[in-house]
């Protein structure tokens, strides 16, 4: 595997899940794979789980790890072509990327949507410059439109806790005070469609996810109806994806607190497990009693970030 951005990059998801289970039984089984290999983790944005879990995964595999926080530990980088660099950005990504590649074998990139242009975000300009100009295998640690390491960890968590062969999984929008990217819901929808689950998406009108990710998944605008007999509830806010009205891209167009996941919502489920990628705004996204219930999987889900990253790095090392 040379690049990791989408569910399709993993191939057979059942095989990937089996590999994850194998690694979870012995996290250091493939330690020799990374001997004398270096992974460079580049962060354009803040991170807690992604930073720690990916570093731990690399160490599990015996790799050297270099972490670069672009906003604090490097020159400010220009990313646009044709720009007269007379401002506060001292180096262009077109030079920085091939230089970075000299010091590593694999590159992980984390960057968020800027909400300045839907086209710029959805063509993944920054991530694709690393893919195009580094000459190294590149994996996404979240980008403008996708967060595949999170979605893979989510799938592992569902596989470990499901009570039926084909569980009902609901992705629900929930309110938030800030405009957030669509990366997590995009990837979650994409991976659930590729998995053997009964998948439903629920959100207010105007929050329709891009068809390339949500595909033909069932969309239910009545949240309580969507929750009926669900086995897993995955709550996440996202700003307007601009699918139906591009002028609204990246905006907050709904603040309805009735979408907050609470006990009344969970009562119509089949004693569903609650999931969220974290960090979570309590009593905005979910009430205290739901996230603290025995059916809350937010901590096991976060722990599986190490496992998903280990599988991905293992496969990339095997392809070198």
C-alpha positions in Angstrom: 0.0 0.0 0.0 1.6 3.2 -1.2 -1.1 5.7 -0.3 -3.8 5.7 2.4 -6.7 8.0 2.1 -9.8 5.9 1.4 -11.4 2.6 2.4 -10.6 1.2 -1.1 -6.9 1.6 -0.3 -7.3 -1.2 2.3 -8.7 -3.7 -0.1 -10.7 -6.4 1.6 -12.0 -4.9 4.9 -12.5 -8.4 6.4 -8.9 -9.1 5.9 -7.9 -5.8 7.4 -10.1 -6.5 10.4 -8.4 -9.9 10.9 -5.0 -8.2 10.7 -6.1 -5.6 13.3 -7.2 -8.5 15.6 -3.8 -10.2 15.1 -1.9 -7.0 15.9 -4.1 -6.3 19.0 -3.1 -9.8 20.4 0.6 -8.8 19.9 1.3 -5.2 19.1 5.0 -5.9 18.6 4.8 -8.9 16.4 6.0 -7.1 13.4 8.6 -4.9 15.1 11.4 -6.0 12.7 9.5 -4.4 9.8 10.4 -0.9 10.8 14.0 -1.4 11.8 16.1 1.4 10.4 13.0 3.0 8.8 11.8 6.5 9.6 8.3 8.0 9.5 7.8 11.7 9.4 4.5 12.9 10.9 3.6 16.4 9.7 1.0 18.4 11.6 -0.6 21.6 10.1 -3.2 21.4 12.8 -3.6 20.5 16.5 -3.8 16.9 17.5 -4.0 14.6 20.5 -5.2 11.1 19.6 -3.8 11.1 16.1 -0.4 12.3 17.2 0.0 9.9 20.1 -1.6 6.9 18.5 0.4 7.2 15.3 3.7 7.7 17.1 2.9 4.6 19.3 2.0 2.6 16.2 5.3 3.5 14.6 7.2 2.5 17.7 5.3 -0.8 17.8 6.8 -1.5 14.4 10.3 -0.5 15.5 10.4 2.7 13.5 12.2 6.0 14.1 9.7 8.8 14.4 10.1 12.5 13.5 7.2 14.9 14.4 7.0 18.3 12.8 4.5 20.9 13.9 4.5 23.2 10.9 2.8 26.1 12.8 5.3 26.1 15.6 8.5 24.3 14.6 9.1 25.3 11.0 9.0 28.2 8.5 5.5 29.3 7.6 4.7 27.5 4.4 3.0 28.8 1.2 0.8 26.2 -0.5 -0.6 28.1 -3.5 1.2 28.2 -6.9 1.9 31.5 -8.6 1.8 33.5 -5.4 4.3 36.4 -4.9 5.8 35.5 -1.6 6.1 39.0 -0.1 4.2 38.2 3.1 4.9 36.2 6.2 5.4 32.8 4.5 9.1 32.1 4.0 9.1 28.8 2.2 7.0 27.1 -0.4 5.6 23.6 0.0 7.0 22.8 -3.4 10.5 23.0 -2.0 9.7 21.9 1.5 8.0 18.6 0.5 11.0 17.1 -1.4 13.4 18.3 1.3 11.3 16.6 4.0 11.3 13.4 1.9 15.1 13.2 2.2 14.9 12.4 5.9 12.2 9.6 6.0 10.7 6.5 4.4 7.0 7.3 5.0 5.1 10.5 5.5 1.9 11.1 7.4 0.1 14.4 6.9 -2.6 16.1 9.0 -4.3 19.2 7.6 -7.9 20.5 8.0 -10.3 22.2 5.6 -9.8 25.9 5.3 -13.4 26.7 4.3 -12.1 29.4 1.9 -13.0 27.4 -1.2 -15.0 24.1 -1.5 -13.1 23.3 -4.6 -9.7 23.8 -2.9 -10.7 21.6 0.0 -12.3 18.8 -1.9 -9.4 18.5 -4.4 -7.1 18.0 -1.4 -4.5 20.5 -2.6 -2.1 20.1 0.4 -2.3 16.3 0.8 -1.9 15.8 -2.9 1.2 18.0 -3.1 2.9 15.6 -0.6 1.8 12.7 -2.7 3.0 14.3 -6.0 6.3 15.8 -4.9 7.7 13.7 -2.0 8.3 10.4 -3.9 7.4 8.7 -0.6 4.4 6.6 0.5 2.0 9.1 2.1 -0.9 8.5 4.5 -3.6 10.9 5.7 -3.8 11.6 9.4 -6.8 13.7 8.5 -7.1 16.0 5.6 -9.6 18.5 4.3 -12.2 15.8 3.4 -11.2 12.5 5.0 -10.0 10.9 8.3 -9.4 7.3 7.3 -7.3 6.3 10.4 -10.3 7.3 12.6 -12.8 5.5 10.4 -10.8 2.3 10.4 -10.6 2.5 14.2 -14.3 3.0 14.3 -14.9 -0.1 12.2 -12.6 -2.1 14.4 -14.6 -0.9 17.5 -17.9 -1.9 15.9 -16.5 -5.3 14.9 -15.4 -5.9 18.5 -18.7 -4.9 20.1 -21.4 -5.9 17.6 -24.2 -8.2 18.9 -25.5 -9.2 15.6 -24.0 -10.2 12.2 -25.2 -7.1 10.5 -25.8 -4.3 13.1 -27.7 -1.1 12.4 -25.2 1.9 12.6 -26.5 5.4 12.6 -24.4 8.5 11.9 -26.1 11.5 13.4 -25.3 15.2 13.1 -25.3 17.1 16.4 -25.0 20.9 17.1 -21.7 22.6 17.8 -20.7 26.2 18.4 -17.9 26.2 15.7 -17.8 25.3 12.0 -16.2 21.9 11.8 -14.9 20.0 8.7 -16.7 17.0 7.1 -13.6 14.8 7.2 -14.8 12.5 10.0 -18.4 12.0 8.8 -17.2 11.6 5.2 -14.8 8.8 6.1 -17.2 7.2 8.5 -19.9 7.1 5.8 -17.5 5.8 3.2 -16.2 3.0 5.5 -19.6 2.0 6.8 -20.9 1.7 3.2 -17.9 -0.7 2.5 -18.6 -2.7 5.6 -21.3 -5.3 6.2 -23.7 -3.0 8.3 -27.1 -1.5 8.0 -26.0 2.1 7.7 -28.2 5.2 8.1 -27.3 8.9 8.1 -29.4 11.5 9.9 -29.0 15.3 9.8 -31.1 18.5 9.3 -31.8 19.5 5.7 -28.8 21.4 4.2 -26.2 19.1 5.8 -26.1 16.5 3.0 -22.7 14.9 2.7 -20.9 14.7 -0.6 -22.2 11.8 -2.8 -18.6 10.5 -3.3 -18.7 9.5 0.4 -22.3 9.0 1.4 -23.2 7.3 -1.9 -26.6 5.5 -1.8 -26.7 5.3 2.0 -30.1 5.8 3.5 -30.6 9.4 4.7 -33.3 10.1 7.3 -34.1 13.7 8.3 -36.2 12.5 11.3 -33.5 11.8 13.9 -35.7 9.9 16.3 -36.9 7.7 13.4 -33.3 7.0 12.4 -32.4 6.0 15.9 -35.1 3.3 16.2 -33.6 -0.1 16.8 -30.1 1.1 16.2 -27.1 -0.9 17.6 -24.5 1.9 17.3 -25.0 5.7 17.4 -22.1 7.7 16.0 -22.5 11.4 16.8 -20.6 14.1 15.0 -21.1 17.7 14.0 -20.1 18.9 10.6 -20.6 22.3 8.9 -22.6 22.7 5.8 -20.9 20.6 3.0 -22.3 22.9 0.3 -23.6 20.1 -1.8 -27.0 21.7 -2.5 -25.9 25.4 -2.0 -22.2 26.0 -2.5 -22.5 29.5 -0.9 -23.2 27.8 2.4 -20.1 25.7 2.3 -18.3 25.6 5.8 -21.1 27.6 7.4 -23.3 26.8 10.5 -26.8 26.8 9.1 -28.5 25.0 12.0 -28.1 25.3 15.8 -31.1 23.1 16.9 -30.2 21.7 20.3 -32.9 19.0 20.0 -30.3 17.1 17.9 -28.1 16.7 21.0 -27.9 12.9 21.7 -29.6 12.3 25.1 -31.3 9.6 27.0 -34.6 10.1 25.2 -32.8 9.5 21.9 -31.0 6.4 23.1 -34.2 5.0 24.6 -35.6 4.2 21.1 -32.4 2.3 20.2 -31.7 -1.4 20.8 -29.6 -0.4 23.9 -27.1 1.1 21.4 -23.5 1.8 21.9 -22.5 5.4 21.7 -19.5 6.5 19.7 -17.7 9.7 19.0 -14.2 10.5 17.6 -13.3 13.0 20.4 -12.8 15.7 21.5 -16.5 16.1 22.3 -18.5 19.1 23.5 -20.5 17.7 26.3 -24.2 18.7 26.4 -23.9 20.0 22.9 -23.1 16.8 21.0 -24.1 14.4 23.8 -25.3 14.6 27.3 -23.2 13.6 30.3 -25.4 10.6 31.1 -25.0 9.1 27.6 -21.3 9.6 27.2 -20.7 8.2 30.8 -23.0 5.2 30.4 -21.6 1.7 30.2 -22.5 1.6 26.5 -20.2 4.5 25.7 -17.3 3.3 23.5 -15.4 6.6 23.2 -12.4 5.3 25.1 -12.1 1.9 23.5 -12.6 3.7 20.2 -9.8 6.1 20.9 -7.6 3.1 22.0 -8.2 1.5 18.6 -6.6 4.4 16.9 -3.2 2.8 17.8 -4.4 -0.5 16.1 -5.7 1.1 12.9 -2.4 3.1 12.5 -0.3 0.0 13.2 -2.1 -1.9 10.4 -1.7 0.9 8.0 2.0 1.5 8.7 2.7 -2.3 8.6 1.2 -2.5 5.1 3.1 0.5 3.9 6.4 -0.9 5.3 5.7 -4.2 3.6 5.3 -2.4 0.3 8.7 -0.6 0.5 
